């Protein structure tokens, strides 16, 4: 039954993936489902100071089984009653995690894999998985404090586009679990070719586009599920930049992604890419039909 599907988290021994374990553990407890930890790799050993420190060993070299055992201990220490399973899969992480997504209620990854890249850059594994997974994918990034249980100022933000019903539903459910409001944001812009030298006319044109955005947002939220306080906001600017700005005050940013099944390149649009690379909080990419 779908209610029993686990939260799956991909781990590789890096500090971002250990933070992803924390987030995934909290999410599994909120959902009342098990946690499944997966380490997919093609290497026999890892090198990572974060993992060595977590294992309490001076050496930074560790076997894949060590990565999994460390993650299991971390989840168990955080939530002793949480049911946790784990597996090492000797396979490309992208393929393994996309396959795991078929049997998951949510898939969680860190911002990047092992390596020397700056953490501000999203790793290819997370980007590929977000573009191909069969369930919502949460990429844990930002200067959060590893808690999905929000404080008094907690907020789930969702981008409300023309076809984002699945993202809206996911956002409302996540907000309801946390007991926080969900804020649906619709970005709008006044095309440059419609602006004039007349300030009054330019202002009237801008008001028209803003009014259209309000109407579109109302239409998008008409069938939104209940369960959480729903706020609505329209903001002038590019959608990606608007959502990244909103992420500064959010616990979770939710973005819908329409897939292109016959497209073999990147599966995500510009808004999702911008959110994944620049959000100040964890980002959920939710597949949309059509």
C-alpha positions, 0 to 999 in steps of 0.5 A, spaced: 500 500 500 502 506 498 502 509 505 507 504 507 512 506 501 519 508 505 522 515 504 529 513 500 535 517 501 541 516 497 548 516 501 555 517 499 559 519 505 559 526 504 557 531 509 551 533 504 549 526 504 549 525 512 545 532 512 540 528 507 540 522 512 537 527 518 532 530 513 530 524 510 529 521 518 525 526 520 521 526 514 519 518 515 517 520 522 512 525 520 509 521 514 509 514 519 513 510 514 520 506 514 526 509 512 531 506 506 538 508 506 541 506 499 549 507 497 550 506 490 557 506 487 562 503 483 568 504 487 570 500 493 573 505 497 571 512 499 575 518 502 571 523 506 573 527 512 566 527 514 565 520 514 571 519 518 569 523 523 562 520 524 566 513 524 570 516 529 576 513 525 583 517 524 583 514 517 579 518 511 578 511 507 572 507 508 568 501 505 561 502 502 558 498 507 561 503 512 558 509 509 551 505 510 552 503 517 554 510 519 548 513 516 544 507 519 547 509 526 546 516 525 538 515 523 537 511 529 540 516 534 536 521 531 529 517 531 530 510 535 524 508 534 524 509 526 524 502 522 531 503 518 533 498 512 539 499 508 543 496 502 549 497 498 548 497 490 554 496 486 551 501 480 551 508 477 548 512 483 543 515 478 540 509 475 540 506 482 536 511 485 531 512 479 529 505 480 529 506 487 524 512 486 519 507 483 518 504 490 518 510 494 514 516 497 519 521 496 527 520 495 532 525 498 539 526 496 544 531 498 546 537 494 552 534 491 556 528 491 563 526 493 569 531 490 572 538 490 566 542 487 563 548 491 557 546 495 553 551 491 553 547 485 549 541 485 552 534 483 550 531 477 547 525 481 542 529 484 540 533 478 539 527 474 535 523 479 531 530 480 529 530 472 527 522 472 525 520 478 518 517 479 516 520 486 518 527 489 525 528 490 527 532 495 534 535 495 537 538 501 541 544 501 541 551 504 543 553 511 538 549 514 539 546 521 537 539 519 530 540 522 523 539 518 519 540 524 519 548 523 518 553 529 513 558 529 515 562 523 515 555 519 513 556 512 512 551 505 513 555 499 510 552 492 511 555 485 504 556 482 504 555 475 499 553 470 500 546 471 502 545 478 497 541 481 501 535 484 506 540 486 500 544 490 498 537 493 505 535 495 506 542 498 499 542 502 501 535 505 508 537 507 505 543 510 500 540 514 504 535 517 509 540 520 503 544 522 505 550 518 502 555 512 503 554 505 505 560 501 503 559 493 507 564 489 505 566 482 511 570 478 509 575 473 512 580 468 511 586 464 514 584 457 519 589 455 515 590 448 509 593 452 512 598 456 512 605 453 515 612 455 509 614 458 509 612 465 501 612 466 501 607 460 506 603 463 503 603 470 497 601 467 500 595 463 503 592 469 497 592 473 494 588 467 499 583 468 499 583 475 491 582 475 492 576 470 497 573 475 492 574 481 486 571 476 491 565 474 493 564 481 486 563 484 484 558 478 490 554 480 488 554 487 481 553 486 482 545 487 487 545 492 486 540 497 485 542 504 489 541 511 493 547 511 493 554 512 493 557 504 496 563 503 497 566 496 502 572 493 504 574 486 511 577 485 513 581 479 520 578 476 522 571 473 519 565 476 526 562 478 529 568 481 522 570 485 522 563 488 529 563 490 528 569 494 522 566 497 526 560 499 530 565 504 524 564 509 522 557 507 523 550 510 521 547 504 521 550 497 516 546 492 517 546 484 513 542 479 516 539 473 513 537 467 517 531 464 519 530 456 519 522 456 522 522 449 527 528 451 534 524 452 537 531 455 535 535 461 528 533 463 527 540 468 525 547 466 529 553 467 525 554 474 526 548 477 534 548 475 534 555 478 531 553 484 535 546 485 542 550 484 540 557 488 535 555 493 536 557 501 532 551 503 531 544 501 527 543 494 522 538 492 521 537 485 514 534 484 513 530 477 507 533 473 503 530 468 503 532 461 
